[in-house]
Amino acid sequence: MDTNGIMERLRTETRDLHDQAEQNQWQTRMVRGELTRDDYQRWLGQMLLGHRALEKELRALPLDQFPYTAIRSEHYQEPYLIADLEHFGVDPDTIEPLATTNALISRIEQLAQERPLALLGFHYVLEGSNNGNRFIAKRLREVYELEPGTGDRYLDPYGDRQREIWKRFKEDMGGDELSAEDQDLLVASAREMFQAIHDISNELEATSESGVTAAAQ
């Protein structure tokens, strides 16, 4: 199947925000293994709240109809985030959303009512992030002394199947089968999700004791 349509547009038309995410201070410190355990747990908590809100709405979509057939049950990351948090002794039910996370949740709920296809653009960003997250997981296993699959499952949900699952997702998204209007919506929503993750990362950084310490040095 030709995948040079919507997937190519998503890749090229979100490139600037993808690069922004890689240069984000919080994300940079995570890649370097500079986040404290507390920082990492706080990040997992906010990701849990975002995924929980999104995946609740994704499950309500007509998943037997294109293009929602690209969403598979194995993509849902909420169980992995819960397991990771519990590994660190964090009760997932005690997590409070940051202002930026609250904004994302509200936006997800709004789009679910008004433009549900946009949620697939949000999902694309999170699913695509697994490609790079695998490498972050390797670094954090060293820093936090984690065994594979314990405390790092969200970052590496598929293990050696990562390429296979991403390839299938791209194929399931189709090539030029979506209308130009629908493609525009997916690109716009993917850009919105990249920005939301950037904003959450910035708020985590601003409220991080380790970030304040690093900035002062």
C-alpha positions in Angstrom: 0.0 0.0 0.0 1.2 3.5 -0.8 1.9 5.4 2.4 3.3 8.5 0.7 0.1 10.5 1.3 -1.0 11.4 4.8 2.0 9.8 6.6 4.4 11.8 4.4 2.4 15.0 5.1 2.4 14.3 8.8 6.2 13.7 8.8 7.1 16.8 6.8 4.5 19.2 8.0 5.2 18.6 11.7 9.0 18.5 11.3 9.5 21.9 13.0 7.6 20.9 16.0 9.3 17.5 16.1 12.6 19.3 16.2 11.3 21.7 18.9 10.4 18.7 21.0 13.9 17.2 20.7 15.4 20.5 21.7 13.1 21.0 24.7 15.0 21.4 27.9 13.0 18.8 29.8 13.3 16.3 27.0 17.0 16.9 26.6 17.6 16.2 30.2 15.6 13.1 30.0 17.6 11.8 27.1 20.8 12.5 29.0 19.5 10.7 32.0 19.6 13.9 34.1 16.1 13.8 35.5 15.8 12.6 39.1 13.5 9.7 39.9 11.0 12.2 41.2 11.1 14.1 37.9 10.6 10.9 35.9 7.7 9.9 38.0 6.1 13.3 37.6 6.4 13.0 33.9 4.9 9.5 33.9 2.0 10.9 35.9 1.2 13.6 33.4 1.5 11.3 30.5 -0.9 8.9 32.2 -3.5 11.6 32.5 -3.1 12.6 28.9 -3.2 9.0 27.6 -6.1 8.1 29.8 -8.2 11.0 28.4 -7.2 10.3 24.8 -7.6 6.5 24.9 -11.0 6.8 26.5 -12.2 8.8 23.5 -10.3 6.6 21.0 -12.2 3.5 22.3 -15.5 5.2 21.5 -14.6 5.7 17.9 -15.9 3.4 15.1 -12.7 1.3 15.2 -13.9 -1.0 12.4 -14.1 1.9 9.9 -11.2 3.5 8.0 -9.2 5.4 9.1 -9.9 4.5 12.7 -8.8 0.9 11.9 -5.3 2.2 12.3 -5.9 2.3 16.1 -5.2 -1.1 17.7 -5.8 -2.2 21.2 -2.0 -2.8 21.7 -1.4 0.9 21.1 -3.1 1.8 24.4 -0.4 2.9 26.9 -2.5 3.6 30.0 -1.8 0.1 31.5 1.9 0.5 31.0 2.0 3.9 32.6 0.0 2.6 35.6 2.5 -0.3 35.9 5.5 2.0 35.7 4.1 4.3 38.4 3.3 1.5 40.7 6.8 0.1 40.2 8.0 3.4 41.8 5.4 3.2 44.6 3.2 5.9 43.1 -0.6 5.6 43.4 -1.9 6.6 39.9 -5.1 7.8 41.5 -3.3 10.5 43.5 -1.8 12.3 40.5 -3.0 15.9 39.9 -2.8 17.4 36.4 -0.7 20.4 35.7 -2.4 23.3 34.1 -1.0 22.4 30.7 -2.2 18.8 31.1 -5.6 20.0 32.1 -5.7 22.1 28.9 -4.8 19.0 26.8 -7.5 16.9 28.5 -10.1 19.6 27.9 -9.1 19.9 24.3 -9.4 16.1 23.8 -12.9 16.1 25.2 -13.8 19.1 23.0 -12.5 17.4 19.8 -14.2 14.1 20.7 -17.5 16.0 20.4 -16.7 18.3 17.5 -14.0 16.8 15.3 -13.3 13.2 16.4 -11.0 12.5 13.5 -8.5 15.0 15.1 -7.9 12.5 17.8 -6.2 10.3 15.3 -3.7 13.1 14.8 -3.1 13.2 18.5 -2.6 9.4 18.5 -0.1 9.6 15.6 2.2 11.8 17.7 2.1 9.6 20.7 2.5 6.4 18.7 5.3 7.8 16.7 7.2 8.9 19.8 7.8 5.2 20.6 10.4 5.1 17.9 12.7 7.4 19.8 11.5 6.5 23.3 13.2 3.1 23.0 16.6 4.7 23.1 15.6 6.9 26.1 14.5 3.7 27.9 18.0 2.2 27.5 19.6 5.2 29.1 17.1 5.4 31.9 17.6 1.7 32.7 21.2 2.5 33.5 20.4 5.7 35.5 17.6 4.2 37.6 18.9 0.7 37.6 15.7 -0.7 36.0 15.2 -4.2 34.6 13.6 -4.2 31.1 9.8 -4.0 31.5 9.8 -2.6 35.0 9.5 1.1 35.3 10.3 1.7 31.6 7.4 -0.1 29.9 5.8 3.2 28.6 9.0 4.2 26.9 9.5 0.7 25.3 6.0 -0.9 25.0 6.8 -3.1 22.1 10.4 -4.2 22.5 11.8 -5.8 19.4 8.4 -5.4 17.7 8.6 -1.6 17.5 9.5 -1.5 13.8 6.9 -4.0 12.9 4.1 -2.2 14.7 5.1 1.2 13.4 5.2 -0.2 9.8 1.7 -1.6 10.2 0.4 1.6 11.7 1.7 3.6 8.7 0.1 1.1 6.3 -3.2 1.2 8.2 -3.3 5.0 7.9 -3.4 4.6 4.1 -1.9 6.7 1.4 -4.1 9.1 -0.5 -7.3 7.6 0.6 -8.2 10.4 2.9 -9.7 13.6 1.5 -7.5 16.7 1.4 -9.7 18.2 4.1 -9.3 15.2 6.4 -5.6 15.2 5.8 -5.4 18.9 6.7 -7.3 18.2 10.0 -4.9 15.4 10.9 -1.8 17.5 10.2 -3.3 20.4 12.3 -4.2 18.2 15.2 -0.8 16.5 15.1 0.9 19.9 15.3 -1.4 20.7 18.2 -0.4 17.6 20.1 3.3 18.2 19.6 2.8 21.7 21.0 0.8 20.3 24.0 3.6 17.9 24.9 6.1 20.7 24.6 4.0 22.9 26.9 3.6 20.1 29.5 7.4 19.5 29.4 8.0 23.2 29.9 5.7 23.3 33.0 7.4 20.2 34.4 10.8 21.8 33.9 9.6 25.1 35.5 8.4 23.1 38.6 11.4 20.8 38.8 13.9 21.2 41.6 16.6 19.5 39.6 15.9 21.8 36.7 16.2 24.9 38.9 19.5 23.5 40.3 20.9 22.8 36.8 19.9 26.2 35.5 21.7 27.9 38.4 25.0 26.1 37.7 
